[in-house]
Amino acid sequence: MSFFTRLSNGWQISMNSFKVLKENKQLILFPILSGISMILIMGSFFLVMFGLAGWDTYGLEQFDDWVYLVSLLGYYLINYFIVVFFNVALTHCTRLYFHGEEVTIRKGIDFSISRIGAIFSWALFAATVGTLLRYIQENTGWLGRIIIGILGIAWSVTTFFVVPVIAYENLGPLGAFKRSAGIMKQQWGESAAATFNFTVIQVLAIICISIPLFILGLAIHPAVGVALGLLSAFVVMAVLSAAQTIFISAIYHKINGDPVQHFNDQFVENLFVYKS
């Protein structure tokens, strides 16, 4: 199958994800809640760090390496926990939809709370990996930075299915990582085209929506321009995040033999190259 055919199939899958989101508009609340929670919690986190530094930016540079590492670990831990918590909730809501059941925000949140131990364990595992990669990257030469960058990409690819695995499979962090990597190794072909499509859509949406609103706001007041630009970009990223999570959930359920409404079987199967 040609690359352009895969691009076309990936586009169809992306559009089907938006179709599910259109029929369940409340699902966009999950990435919005995730973003707001992260802003509030991380703002508090940096406020505490700034206070410990004596309210002096220079003081932040005086922390010992271990303080820096612990702070970095805390940053990644909070980041991963919030994102995964709300993505698990969204993934469960898509499963309810695929099964023809009622979809509510409460059901998604309740499910995430029931999996909070697994979510925290994965967040700690991922935060540790992220901290180590970041520390190595900052303390090696250009070649080391390139290698760490490649490892970071590999990490993103191999953890592609981690959220639904955490949600529905009783595995620890390492088991979830291996399971996600195993799914990718066995069945993932050139379907990264679909993820590429989400990125293209996001860039185009920002160019066509956020930038014009920013310019329009500038005509009123610079603060209005900045506010409109940031707010519209936030909404665009929330919509794309929700659609991509729906996409991942749909593919995961498809390969596990679960019903997946609004996803043409041919297009879903074309995402994969089955190895002998």
Buried (B, 14 or more C-beta within 10 A) or exposed (E): EEEEEBBBBBBBBBBBBBBBBEEBEEBBBBBBBBBBBBEEBBEEBEEEBBEEBEEEEEBBEEBEEEEBBEBBBBBBBBBBBBBBBBBBBBBBBBBBBBEEEEBEBEBBBEBBEEBEEBBBBBBBBBBBBBBBBBBBBEEEEEEEBEEBEEBBEEBEBBBBBBBBBBBBBEBEBEEBBBBBBEBBEEBBBBBBBBBBBBEEBBEEBBEEBBEEBBEEBBEEEEEBBEBBBEBBBBBBBBBBBBBBBBBBBBBBBBBEEBEBBBBEEEBBEBBBEEEE
